């Protein structure tokens, strides 16, 4: 994110309260990995519930699990081998200008 010119702050999931985050007038929140499940993620789940309706969210790994759970998804164990921490190729065919990666350098 820094390489793209973004200014950002990094906080541990138990370092601030959601109320403190609200006072920062955030332009967006990126919730990233951590050990365990979304239930073990400090204020991450509460952040999604309270800020999600008004602040853009992006979840990576456990962050995506928090977003899914907050909006009614069920997080289940994969029937495949462990896949976290492993890199894999990602393919996408994004058409139009409103996609997730629109406006980003290729």
C-alpha positions in Angstrom: 0.0 0.0 0.0 2.8 2.3 0.8 4.3 1.8 -2.7 1.1 3.0 -4.2 1.3 6.2 -2.2 -1.2 5.3 0.5 -0.8 6.7 4.0 -1.9 4.2 6.6 -1.6 3.3 10.3 -1.2 -0.3 11.6 -2.9 -1.4 14.8 -3.0 -4.7 16.6 -6.6 -6.0 16.9 -6.6 -5.3 20.7 -4.7 -2.0 20.6 -7.7 0.3 20.1 -11.5 0.3 20.6 -14.0 0.6 17.8 -15.0 3.9 19.3 -11.4 5.1 18.9 -11.4 4.0 15.3 -14.6 5.8 14.6 -13.0 9.1 15.9 -10.2 8.7 13.3 -12.6 9.4 10.3 -11.1 6.5 8.3 -11.3 6.3 4.5 -11.1 2.5 4.7 -10.1 -0.5 6.9 -8.0 -3.4 5.9 -8.3 -6.3 8.3 -5.5 -8.8 7.9 -4.4 -12.2 9.2 -4.0 -13.5 12.7 -3.9 -16.8 14.4 -7.1 -18.6 15.3 -10.6 -17.9 14.1 -12.7 -14.7 13.7 -13.9 -15.2 17.3 -10.2 -14.8 18.4 -9.7 -11.6 16.4 -9.9 -8.9 19.0 -12.1 -6.0 17.8 -12.0 -7.1 14.1 -15.5 -8.6 14.1 -16.9 -5.7 16.0 -15.2 -3.3 13.6 -16.8 -5.0 10.6 -20.2 -4.8 12.3 -20.0 -1.2 13.3 -18.0 0.4 10.5 -18.9 -1.9 7.6 -22.1 0.0 6.7 -20.2 3.3 6.3 -16.5 2.6 5.8 -15.0 0.5 2.9 -13.6 -2.8 4.2 -11.1 -5.2 2.7 -10.3 -8.5 4.4 -7.3 -10.7 3.9 -7.4 -14.2 5.3 -8.9 -13.9 8.8 -10.1 -10.4 7.9 -12.2 -11.9 5.1 -13.6 -14.5 7.6 -14.6 -11.7 9.9 -16.4 -9.9 7.1 -18.2 -13.1 6.0 -19.2 -14.0 9.6 -20.4 -10.4 10.3 -22.7 -10.5 7.3 -24.2 -13.9 8.1 -21.7 -16.3 6.5 -20.6 -19.5 8.1 -16.9 -20.2 8.4 -16.2 -23.9 8.1 -13.0 -26.0 7.9 -11.8 -26.7 4.4 -12.2 -30.3 3.2 -8.8 -29.9 1.6 -5.3 -29.8 3.2 -4.3 -26.7 5.1 -4.0 -23.8 2.6 -3.3 -20.8 4.8 0.3 -19.4 4.6 0.7 -20.9 1.1 0.9 -18.9 -2.1 -1.1 -19.8 -5.1 -1.8 -18.2 -8.5 -5.0 -16.2 -8.7 -6.7 -15.6 -12.0 -9.4 -13.2 -12.7 -11.2 -11.9 -15.7 -12.4 -8.4 -14.7 -14.5 -6.7 -17.3 -15.7 -3.1 -17.0 -14.4 -0.3 -14.9 -16.2 -1.0 -11.6 -14.3 -4.1 -10.6 -12.4 -4.6 -7.4 -9.0 -3.8 -8.9 -10.1 -0.9 -11.2 -7.8 2.1 -11.1 -4.8 0.1 -9.8 -1.6 -0.3 -11.8 -1.3 -3.7 -13.5 
